[in-house]
């Protein structure tokens, strides 16, 4: 299987958790981080032994990055996702994906045109706990009980 090289936008606590998780992956590698605060981005990069960027253009146009995890405040998701798609990067974006349906449709349409994978980081759908609940027949029957 092809290795996916990841870059992160936003070196905060959620990005920290993602970075630790990606270390357990057999086909993914974290290689770079972008942030506007030079001290914070350098500290994050040192911690995970990756390259640090504080110039968006240099980070987002890197041929080495296949996919980008966007872990910024909600109001910035649209801008960074749009720039990533324009540069042909696959995207995993923290929730909410954007702040309105209009922005979401723009990103979805452009991702489709550019043949880029775009996903909101909504973990509950794939969390093992969800599978456990769905596999528990007694609970499932109770959950979907109707008055009929």
C-alpha positions in Angstrom: 0.0 0.0 0.0 1.2 3.5 -0.9 2.4 5.6 2.1 0.5 8.9 2.6 2.6 11.8 3.7 0.7 14.2 5.9 1.0 17.8 6.7 -0.8 19.6 9.5 -2.2 23.1 9.5 -2.5 24.4 13.1 -0.1 23.0 15.7 -2.6 23.0 18.6 -3.9 20.3 21.0 -6.1 18.5 18.4 -3.2 18.3 16.0 -1.1 16.9 18.8 -3.6 14.0 19.3 -3.7 13.4 15.5 0.2 13.4 15.4 0.4 10.7 18.1 -2.3 8.7 16.4 -0.6 8.7 13.0 2.5 7.2 14.5 0.6 3.9 14.9 -0.4 3.9 11.2 1.4 1.5 8.8 0.8 3.6 5.7 0.9 7.2 6.9 3.7 9.4 8.0 3.6 12.9 9.4 6.2 15.1 7.6 5.3 18.7 8.1 3.4 21.4 10.0 2.3 24.9 9.2 1.4 27.6 11.7 1.5 31.4 11.8 3.2 31.5 15.3 6.9 30.6 14.5 7.7 29.7 18.1 4.7 27.3 18.4 5.2 25.7 15.0 8.9 25.1 15.6 8.2 23.6 19.0 5.5 21.3 17.5 7.9 20.3 14.7 10.7 19.5 17.1 8.4 17.4 19.2 7.4 15.2 16.2 10.7 15.4 14.2 9.1 17.0 11.2 9.6 20.1 9.1 8.1 23.5 10.2 6.6 26.1 8.0 5.2 29.6 8.7 4.8 30.5 5.0 1.6 28.9 3.7 2.7 28.9 0.0 5.8 26.9 0.8 3.9 24.4 2.9 0.9 23.9 0.7 2.7 23.6 -2.6 5.2 21.0 -1.3 5.4 18.0 -3.6 6.2 15.8 -0.6 2.8 16.3 1.1 -0.1 14.1 -0.1 -2.8 15.0 2.5 -3.4 17.8 4.9 -5.1 17.7 8.3 -6.7 21.0 9.1 -6.8 21.7 12.9 -7.4 25.4 13.1 -10.3 27.4 14.5 -13.6 26.9 12.6 -13.5 30.3 10.9 -10.3 29.3 9.1 -11.3 25.9 7.8 -12.8 27.2 4.5 -9.7 29.2 3.6 -7.2 26.5 4.3 -9.2 23.8 2.7 -9.7 25.9 -0.4 -6.0 26.5 -0.8 -5.2 22.8 -0.2 -7.7 21.7 -2.9 -6.2 24.2 -5.3 -2.9 22.6 -4.7 -4.2 19.1 -5.2 -3.9 18.0 -1.6 -6.3 15.5 0.0 -8.0 16.9 3.2 -9.1 15.8 6.6 -10.7 18.8 8.2 -11.8 19.1 11.8 -15.5 19.7 12.4 -17.4 21.7 11.6 -16.2 21.4 8.0 -17.1 25.0 7.3 -19.4 27.6 8.9 -22.2 27.4 6.4 -23.6 25.3 3.5 -22.4 27.7 0.8 -18.8 27.3 1.8 -19.2 23.5 2.0 -20.6 23.3 -1.5 -17.8 25.4 -2.9 -15.2 23.0 -1.4 -17.1 19.9 -2.4 -17.5 21.0 -6.0 -13.9 22.0 -6.3 -12.6 18.8 -4.7 -14.7 16.9 -7.2 -13.3 18.8 -10.1 -9.7 18.4 -8.8 -10.3 14.7 -7.9 -9.3 15.4 -4.3 -10.5 13.4 -1.3 -12.2 15.8 1.2 -13.5 14.6 4.6 -14.8 16.1 7.8 -13.0 14.6 10.8 -16.2 13.1 12.4 -14.8 10.2 14.3 -18.0 8.8 15.7 -18.9 7.1 12.4 -15.8 4.9 12.5 -15.2 4.7 16.2 -15.1 1.1 17.6 -17.6 2.0 20.2 -20.2 2.7 17.5 -19.6 -0.7 15.9 -20.0 -2.3 19.4 -23.4 -0.5 19.9 -24.6 -1.6 16.4 -23.5 -5.2 17.0 -25.4 -5.4 20.3 -28.7 -6.8 19.1 -30.6 -6.2 22.4 -29.6 -2.6 22.6 -30.2 -2.1 18.9 -33.7 -3.5 19.1 -34.5 -1.3 22.1 -33.0 1.8 20.4 -35.2 1.4 17.3 -38.4 0.3 19.0 -41.5 1.9 17.7 -45.0 2.3 19.0 -46.5 0.2 16.2 
